[in-house]
Amino acid sequence: MTSPLLVEHADGVTTLTMNRPESLNSLDVALKVALRDTVPALAADPSVRAIVLTGAGRAFCVGQDLREHVAQLESGSDAPLSTVEEHYNPLVEALATMPKPVVAAVRGVAAGAGASLALLADFRVGGPSTSFLMAFAKVGLAGDSGVSWTLPRLVGHAKATELLMLAEPVSAEEASRLGLLTRLVDTDDEVLPAAQALASRLAAGPTVAYGAIKLELAVGSSGPLVAALAGEAEAQRLCGLTEDHRASTAAFVAKEKPTFLGH
């Protein structure tokens, strides 16, 4: 039986591949459970220094498996969207608080919760066929999987309202212009290699500092200045104690290239 989530490790980079290409990597329970349980384990694994999230085949992820969801609706359940709290929310929290760089290789469409997962990455690489669709309203739903938190931060409140309410597809070029994509490569075949190359670059860097930068940006974007300053002070305290800081500072003074160890 084929695993719904493929996990590959190479030189500090872990590639997670959503592996349901026959359904455009729609999120059934098995895939959601695999993602929910795997991502926190990567956060705790010191050998993992960067993560690539991608989808098998011609799509990144089209979101919730609606065939499975219809069965849930027809079962008469009084909580047909319990998957939000059971699966999506824990996965979103794990990705949003991941102390390591995350790169999404967005080949093809990213829709609904699939788009939400892509937006949780620190970097998103796309190609000509890449598109985003905030599809929730098309099936009478509000957004989930953190989209109400990530999307306004990326495109602003007004544009987020437009994308969520009108639920119109966003092309690769428009996604790049809006900031939904970090990099737009020339061909779809370049998307995953470009994402993995970026992840390799990040994995060779000061990963403790990267995690601290992610945390202080989260604090700084949602709180008052005093909280941002306190967050920066704590981040610098932690980074200042690392071997990476001591060795790279000495290398900089000596005009040598530093080697970062991730601690």
ABEGO torsion letter per residue (X at the ends): XBBABBBBBBGGBBBBBBBBAAAGGBBBAAAAAAAAAAAAAAAABAABABBBBBBBEABABAEBBAAAAAAAAAAGBABAAAAAAAAAAAAAAAAAABABBBBBBBBEBBBEAAAAAAAABABBBBBAABBBBBAAAAAGBBBBGGAAAAAAAAAEAAAAAAAAAAGBBBBAAAAAAAGABABBBABAAAAAAAAAAAAAAAAABBAAAAAAAAAAAAAAAABBAAAAAAAAAAAAAAAAABAAAAAAAAAAAAGBBBBBAGX
